[in-house]
């Protein structure tokens, strides 16, 4: 069982990127994205439940990021628009058997992907 994140890259401020996270081996109740900038702690970005009916976002990305998942492909996405330099960092996808609120509150996932680097130039 593993998570494979992809889609990171270099983008100018105001630009867009879409990250993908493919899960192999099983499905999970909750999946989410976290990020870590150099010298900072890992922070929550967005999360989604199995059906896609419930989503959570960090205040800093609300209105700019959209999380989604395609269970047929066992893949989660985050569409990131209007990127800012402060959005830069390594983005990690996570998957958990926890219900969504618990994942958001505890950052406690069963599985973490390796991360994909997002660089935003000003």
C-alpha contacts under 8 A as a table, 3 or more apart, distances in Angstrom:
res1	aa1	res2	aa2	distance
1	X	23	X	7.28
1	X	24	X	5.36
1	X	25	X	4.54
1	X	26	X	6.74
2	X	23	X	5.83
2	X	24	X	5.51
2	X	25	X	7.01
2	X	111	X	7.09
2	X	112	X	7.74
2	X	113	X	6.98
3	X	21	X	6.29
3	X	22	X	5.58
3	X	23	X	4.58
3	X	24	X	6.55
3	X	93	X	7.23
3	X	94	X	7.57
3	X	111	X	7.21
3	X	112	X	6.46
3	X	113	X	4.63
3	X	114	X	7.58
4	X	20	X	7.95
4	X	21	X	5.32
4	X	22	X	5.14
4	X	23	X	6.53
4	X	113	X	5.55
4	X	114	X	6.86
4	X	115	X	7.98
5	X	19	X	7.05
5	X	20	X	5.55
5	X	21	X	4.25
5	X	22	X	6.50
5	X	92	X	7.09
5	X	93	X	6.50
5	X	113	X	6.11
5	X	114	X	6.82
5	X	115	X	5.94
5	X	116	X	6.06
6	X	19	X	5.72
6	X	20	X	5.29
6	X	21	X	6.44
6	X	115	X	7.77
6	X	116	X	5.82
7	X	17	X	7.08
7	X	18	X	5.96
7	X	19	X	4.45
7	X	20	X	6.10
7	X	116	X	7.01
8	X	17	X	7.13
8	X	18	X	7.62
8	X	19	X	6.28
8	X	116	X	5.21
8	X	117	X	5.08
8	X	118	X	4.86
8	X	119	X	7.83
9	X	17	X	7.85
9	X	116	X	8.00
9	X	117	X	6.18
9	X	118	X	5.05
9	X	119	X	6.04
10	X	118	X	6.17
10	X	119	X	4.66
10	X	120	X	5.89
10	X	121	X	7.33
11	X	15	X	5.97
11	X	16	X	7.12
11	X	17	X	7.62
11	X	118	X	7.85
11	X	119	X	6.28
11	X	120	X	5.04
11	X	121	X	6.27
12	X	15	X	5.48
12	X	83	X	7.63
12	X	120	X	5.37
12	X	121	X	4.72
12	X	122	X	6.20
13	X	82	X	6.89
13	X	83	X	5.29
13	X	84	X	5.05
13	X	85	X	6.28
13	X	120	X	5.70
13	X	121	X	5.65
13	X	122	X	5.28
14	X	81	X	7.02
14	X	82	X	4.10
14	X	83	X	4.86
14	X	84	X	6.37
15	X	81	X	6.12
15	X	82	X	5.40
15	X	83	X	5.49
16	X	79	X	7.41
16	X	80	X	5.38
16	X	81	X	4.39
16	X	82	X	6.19
16	X	83	X	6.16
17	X	79	X	6.16
17	X	80	X	5.23
17	X	81	X	6.73
18	X	77	X	6.79
18	X	78	X	5.62
18	X	79	X	4.42
18	X	80	X	5.88
19	X	77	X	5.50
19	X	78	X	5.29
19	X	79	X	6.57
19	X	80	X	7.90
20	X	75	X	6.75
20	X	76	X	5.73
20	X	77	X	4.49
20	X	78	X	6.71
21	X	75	X	5.41
21	X	76	X	5.04
21	X	77	X	6.22
21	X	93	X	6.32
21	X	113	X	7.86
22	X	73	X	7.69
22	X	74	X	6.03
22	X	75	X	4.33
22	X	76	X	6.50
23	X	26	X	7.05
23	X	27	X	7.22
23	X	74	X	5.55
23	X	75	X	5.99
24	X	27	X	7.87
24	X	74	X	7.21
27	X	71	X	7.83
27	X	74	X	6.72
28	X	31	X	6.84
28	X	50	X	6.78
28	X	95	X	5.96
28	X	96	X	5.67
28	X	97	X	5.54
29	X	49	X	5.80
29	X	50	X	4.83
29	X	95	X	7.61
29	X	96	X	6.16
29	X	97	X	5.08
29	X	98	X	6.51
29	X	99	X	6.40
29	X	100	X	7.47
30	X	47	X	7.07
30	X	48	X	5.82
30	X	49	X	4.50
30	X	50	X	5.76
30	X	95	X	5.79
30	X	96	X	5.22
30	X	97	X	6.33
30	X	98	X	6.45
30	X	99	X	6.16
30	X	100	X	5.33
30	X	103	X	7.18
31	X	47	X	5.60
31	X	48	X	5.54
31	X	49	X	6.46
31	X	50	X	7.66
31	X	76	X	7.43
31	X	93	X	7.25
31	X	94	X	5.53
31	X	95	X	4.32
31	X	96	X	6.22
31	X	100	X	7.82
32	X	45	X	7.50
32	X	46	X	5.52
32	X	47	X	3.81
32	X	48	X	6.11
32	X	93	X	5.67
32	X	94	X	5.20
32	X	95	X	6.46
33	X	44	X	6.56
33	X	45	X	5.39
33	X	46	X	5.29
33	X	47	X	6.18
33	X	78	X	7.93
33	X	91	X	6.65
33	X	92	X	5.63
33	X	93	X	4.55
33	X	94	X	6.17
34	X	42	X	6.58
34	X	43	X	5.48
34	X	44	X	4.47
34	X	45	X	4.97
34	X	46	X	7.06
34	X	91	X	5.71
34	X	92	X	5.17
34	X	93	X	6.32
34	X	94	X	7.54
35	X	42	X	5.44
35	X	43	X	5.45
35	X	44	X	6.56
35	X	45	X	6.67
35	X	89	X	6.04
35	X	90	X	5.40
35	X	91	X	4.25
35	X	92	X	5.83
36	X	40	X	6.27
36	X	41	X	5.94
36	X	42	X	4.29
36	X	43	X	6.24
36	X	89	X	5.23
36	X	90	X	5.29
36	X	91	X	6.60
37	X	40	X	5.35
37	X	41	X	7.25
37	X	42	X	7.32
37	X	88	X	6.42
37	X	89	X	4.21
37	X	90	X	6.42
38	X	89	X	6.89
44	X	57	X	7.95
44	X	58	X	6.41
44	X	104	X	7.10
44	X	107	X	7.39
45	X	57	X	5.84
45	X	58	X	5.13
45	X	61	X	7.06
46	X	55	X	7.21
46	X	56	X	5.40
46	X	57	X	4.32
46	X	58	X	6.17
46	X	67	X	6.62
47	X	55	X	5.58
47	X	56	X	5.19
47	X	57	X	6.67
47	X	67	X	6.91
47	X	100	X	7.18
47	X	104	X	7.06
48	X	52	X	5.82
48	X	53	X	7.69
48	X	54	X	5.81
48	X	55	X	4.45
48	X	56	X	6.53
48	X	67	X	6.84
48	X	68	X	6.94
48	X	69	X	7.71
48	X	100	X	6.76
49	X	52	X	5.27
49	X	53	X	6.70
49	X	54	X	5.64
49	X	55	X	6.64
49	X	99	X	7.44
49	X	100	X	5.76
50	X	53	X	7.80
50	X	69	X	7.99
50	X	71	X	7.76
51	X	54	X	7.62
52	X	55	X	6.97
52	X	68	X	6.55
52	X	69	X	6.57
55	X	67	X	7.36
56	X	104	X	7.63
57	X	61	X	6.55
57	X	62	X	5.86
58	X	61	X	5.63
58	X	62	X	6.36
59	X	62	X	5.32
61	X	64	X	5.44
61	X	65	X	5.61
62	X	65	X	6.16
63	X	66	X	7.71
64	X	80	X	6.12
64	X	81	X	5.14
64	X	82	X	6.14
64	X	83	X	7.74
65	X	78	X	6.52
65	X	79	X	5.46
65	X	80	X	4.48
65	X	81	X	6.03
66	X	78	X	5.43
66	X	79	X	5.07
66	X	80	X	6.64
67	X	76	X	7.43
67	X	77	X	5.66
67	X	78	X	4.29
67	X	79	X	6.39
68	X	76	X	5.78
68	X	77	X	5.21
68	X	78	X	6.30
69	X	74	X	7.43
69	X	75	X	5.64
69	X	76	X	4.05
69	X	77	X	5.83
70	X	73	X	5.46
70	X	74	X	5.84
70	X	75	X	5.34
70	X	76	X	6.27
71	X	74	X	4.36
71	X	75	X	6.28
72	X	75	X	7.86
80	X	83	X	6.58
83	X	87	X	6.38
83	X	120	X	6.96
84	X	87	X	5.35
84	X	88	X	7.49
84	X	120	X	6.38
84	X	122	X	7.63
85	X	88	X	5.67
85	X	119	X	7.54
85	X	120	X	4.84
85	X	121	X	6.06
85	X	122	X	6.12
86	X	120	X	7.77
87	X	118	X	7.72
87	X	119	X	7.93
87	X	120	X	7.05
88	X	117	X	7.72
88	X	118	X	5.17
88	X	119	X	4.86
88	X	120	X	5.52
89	X	117	X	5.85
89	X	118	X	5.36
89	X	119	X	6.53
90	X	115	X	5.75
90	X	116	X	5.39
90	X	117	X	4.34
90	X	118	X	6.04
91	X	115	X	5.13
91	X	116	X	5.23
91	X	117	X	6.15
91	X	118	X	7.03
92	X	112	X	6.80
92	X	113	X	5.71
92	X	114	X	6.43
92	X	115	X	4.28
92	X	116	X	6.60
93	X	112	X	5.90
93	X	113	X	5.26
93	X	114	X	7.88
93	X	115	X	6.88
94	X	109	X	5.91
94	X	110	X	7.48
94	X	111	X	5.63
94	X	112	X	4.52
94	X	113	X	6.25
95	X	109	X	5.52
95	X	110	X	5.92
95	X	111	X	5.26
95	X	112	X	6.61
96	X	99	X	7.76
96	X	103	X	6.97
96	X	108	X	7.46
96	X	109	X	4.62
96	X	110	X	4.84
96	X	111	X	6.64
97	X	109	X	7.67
97	X	110	X	6.93
98	X	102	X	6.00
98	X	103	X	6.02
98	X	109	X	7.71
99	X	102	X	5.55
99	X	103	X	6.53
100	X	103	X	5.19
100	X	104	X	6.29
101	X	104	X	5.14
101	X	105	X	6.05
102	X	105	X	5.05
102	X	106	X	5.83
102	X	107	X	7.71
102	X	108	X	7.84
103	X	106	X	5.38
103	X	107	X	5.10
103	X	108	X	5.71
103	X	109	X	6.63
104	X	107	X	5.63
109	X	112	X	6.87
